[in-house]
Amino acid sequence: MPMEQEVYPMLVGGFVAFMSIAMIVVIYLRIKRKRRAYNWFLTHLLFFSAAGYFLLKAMAVPSGEVMSSEQASIHLGQAGLLWAVSMVCLMGGFLKAGSTESR
């Protein structure tokens, strides 16, 4: 996907920075509160990070090369599947956090 030269590194840096902060916060809360629901949220963040990796990889496929659209499509498919798994984990975290026996 064509974009300005400085945009892609900023996008990657921002994604890594915010996902790292989110993971640190969830790990901190898991240690402090000792609730298993945070395991679901951490798993969500891990799968979501992997989905973001494949999405960014799809955006970085150089156009004009042979099979570039197929490569991008495969990366988008992988990102979509990982995103779906991450959303299941997020919902599991919500359900576990809402139950009375989440410790």
N, C-alpha and C positions, 0 to 999 in steps of 0.2 A: 504494500500500500504506500503510495508516494506521500511523503510529508516533509516538512522542513527538517534540516539536518539536526538541529538542536532538540527537536520535540521528542524523538524516540528515547534518548538517554534520560531526559527529564521525566518522561512517563514511567520508564523502568525504575528510576530512582525514587520517584514518589510512591509507586506501588510497593516497592520493597520496604521503604521507610514506614509507611502506614501499616502494612501487614505485620512488620516486625513489632511495632508499638502495640498493635492489637494482641499479638501473641504474648508479648511480655505481660500485658495487663491481665489476660486470661490466666496465664500461668501463675501470676502473683495472687489472683483471686482464688485459684484452685488450692494453692498452698495455704493461704490465710484462712479460707472458709471451709476447706476440706469437704467440698460438695462434689459429688460425681458428675453432676450436670455440666460442670466446666470441662470435663473430658470430652463431652459431645461438642461443646463450642470450640475447643482446641482442634478437634478432628475436623470440624467445619472449616476452620481457618486454614488448616493444612491442605485439604482438598481444594478450597477456594484459591489458595496460592498456586497450586498446581494448575488449576484451570486458567488463572491469570498468566502463568508462564506460557501455556500453549496458545493463549490468545495473543500475547505479545510476540510469540514466535510466528504466528500466522501473519501478523502485521509486518514482520521483518522479512518475509519471503520476497526476494527481488522480482519485480515484474519484468516480463520479457524473456525470462529463462524458460527452457522447455519444462513442461509439467509444473510450472509455478502455481497455477490456479488449483491443480490437484493437491499439491503440497499444502497450500493454504486451507483448502477444504478439509483435509485430514486433520490439520491442527485445530481448526474450528470445531470439528466433530469431537475431538478429544477434549477440548475445552468445555464443550457443551455437556458431555457425559460427566466430567469431573465436577462441573458446576451443579448438575443434578444431584450427584452424590453428596456434595457439600450442603445442599439445601435440605436433604433428608437428615443429615447430621444436625443441622441447625434446628429443624423441627423436633428431633429427638431431644436436643438440649432444652428446648422450650417445654416439652412434655415432662422431662425429668425434673426440671427446675420448678415446675408447677405442682408436682406431686409432693406429698408429705413425707415420703420415704426416700428422699434424694440424697441422703448422707451415706 
